[in-house]
Amino acid sequence: MYLILLVAGERFAAVLAYVWPVFVVYPIVFNNFLRRNTTLFPTIRTKSRMMAKVDDERFPFPITFITQ
């Protein structure tokens, strides 16, 4: 059992060694150069705000009623 965990951890570390720039560089690049959204990733709130802008014209009742 311990050997399985050891091998799995070693594989995970090897993968992480290649993949870590995605988690470090990607958010920084998207924050500094695109600057459209100040959060790292678009949150649900910003999405619903964008949807509300679109759907306001079509639906007379509040958008929260639809999303819930």
C-alpha positions in Angstrom: 0.0 0.0 0.0 2.8 2.4 1.0 4.6 1.6 -2.2 1.6 2.4 -4.3 1.2 5.8 -2.6 4.9 6.4 -3.1 4.8 5.7 -6.8 1.6 7.8 -7.2 3.2 10.7 -5.4 6.3 10.4 -7.6 4.2 10.5 -10.7 2.2 13.4 -9.4 5.4 15.4 -8.6 6.7 14.6 -12.1 3.5 15.9 -13.8 3.5 18.9 -11.5 7.0 19.8 -12.5 5.8 20.3 -16.1 2.4 21.8 -15.3 3.1 24.3 -12.6 3.7 27.3 -15.0 0.0 27.0 -16.1 -1.1 27.8 -12.5 1.6 30.5 -11.9 2.0 32.2 -15.3 -1.5 32.0 -16.7 -3.3 34.0 -14.0 -0.6 36.7 -14.0 -0.5 37.0 -17.8 -4.3 37.2 -17.9 -4.4 39.8 -15.1 -1.7 42.1 -16.4 -2.2 42.0 -20.2 -5.9 41.4 -20.7 -7.0 43.6 -17.8 -10.6 43.1 -18.8 -11.4 41.3 -15.6 -9.6 42.1 -12.4 -10.3 38.6 -10.9 -8.1 35.7 -11.9 -11.0 33.8 -13.4 -14.4 35.2 -14.4 -16.7 34.5 -11.4 -20.3 33.4 -11.6 -21.3 36.9 -10.5 -19.7 38.6 -13.6 -21.2 36.0 -15.9 -24.7 36.5 -14.5 -24.2 40.3 -14.8 -23.3 39.8 -18.4 -26.3 37.5 -18.9 -28.6 40.0 -17.2 -27.5 42.7 -19.7 -28.5 40.5 -22.6 -31.6 39.0 -21.1 -33.0 42.3 -19.7 -34.2 43.2 -23.2 -36.0 40.0 -23.7 -37.5 39.1 -20.3 -39.6 41.6 -18.3 -39.1 39.7 -15.0 -35.9 39.6 -13.1 -33.1 37.3 -14.3 -32.6 35.8 -10.8 -35.9 34.1 -11.2 -34.6 32.3 -14.2 -31.2 31.3 -12.9 -32.5 29.7 -9.6 
